[in-house]
Amino acid sequence: MRDIPAELIIESVDTGVGAMLDLFEVDLQSFGGDVIRFHAGTNGYYGNVIWKGAVYSAYPIAVEGFETKSEGTYSRPVMKVANITGLVTGINSDFDDALGAVVTRRQVPVYHLDAVNFPGGNPNADSTMEAVSRYVIEEMAEETFETVTYNLATPVDCDNSIIPARTILADVCQWVYRGDGCGYSGPAVADDKDVPTSDMSKDKCSKHTSGCRLRFPKPSALPFGGYPGSAKVS
């Protein structure tokens, strides 16, 4: 899902938009956390950047795989984040690997950044001039001492439709494991790869129907927080 104001398209065609900044937001509010805002420090910007009054901190990050297609499969970007002082490991531990968290990418022309970013102000500041894309963290692919890699998924093609107040995902449960909606409160079952375990410290749901079924065997109904039927819509 990508929103681009008409004025930004016209400007880019007529005069070129110049240097662009990629600003990222990871929304952990549904897990009881905050909205984390950061940018990769490209185009010579290595400090904080203010956009719409919000502070985006410079942080080592690399995101690949962004593309816009009118047909075929959706893009699956990969986001690799530096694990400085174990910060991201802590987020994974506190928020169930951030699975289901919404990642927003804002492409903003430096020319239109908030006036506070410039010593002499910016008469061209315009908070409407941004291209916005939204993705969802589908899985935590790799975690090392130095970096953490996430696979992102494009929300279903429904142009900001939310039912009710949740993004429609076919194969990712959006409930917090052992929380409201999930309802599981039994012993340890498996880790986030569905590998059996009896260690409570390793007990994490894979967020897929396979992990849900391990905790709610047939004929129990699955409290799965995704929308498996949406994958069958053609």
C-alpha positions, 0 to 999 in steps of 0.5 A: 500500500503506497500513498503519494500526493499528486503534488509530489508526483507533479513536482518530481516530473517537472523539476525533480525532487532532489535528495530524498530521505527514507524515514521509518516507523515501527508501531509497537503500540498494539503490543503495549510499546511505543512508535519507534522512529528512525532513518538510515542517515543517507544523503548526508543526514547523520543526526536527528531529522524532524518530520511533522514535528516527530523526531526520527533518529539516525540508526544503522538500517538497510532495507531491500526489496521495495517495488511497486507492481500492478500484477503478480506477487506482492513485494517482500522487503527485507529489513536488517537492523543493527543490534546495538547494545542488544536493543533489538534483541530486547524488543524481540524479547518484550514484543514477541519478535515484533510479529505483526507490527506495522512498518511505515516507510515515508519518502520525504524530499529534503527540500520540504523538511520541517523548518526546524531542521535548518538554521535559517528555517525552510520556507518550502517546508510542506508536511503533505509532501511524502510518499507513504508505504506500509508493511507488516513484520511477517517473521524475524528471519535472523538474529545475531549479536550484530544485526537482526533481520526481518521479513516484511509483507505487504498488507492485502490489497485493500487500500487502508481497509481495517476490519475491525481496527486490524490489518488483514493478513492471511497467515500471520496471527496478530494476537499477543501470545498468551494474551487476550485473543490468543487465550493459551495459558498451558505449558510450554509447547514449541518455539517460534519455528514450531520445534517442540520444547518443554522450556518456558523460556523458549516457548514462543508461537510461530504466529502461523496456524501450525503453531496455533494447532499445536496448542489447540489440538483438534477438534478444538477451534483455533483462536487464530488472529489472522484471516486464512480465507483472504488468501483464497480470494482471487 
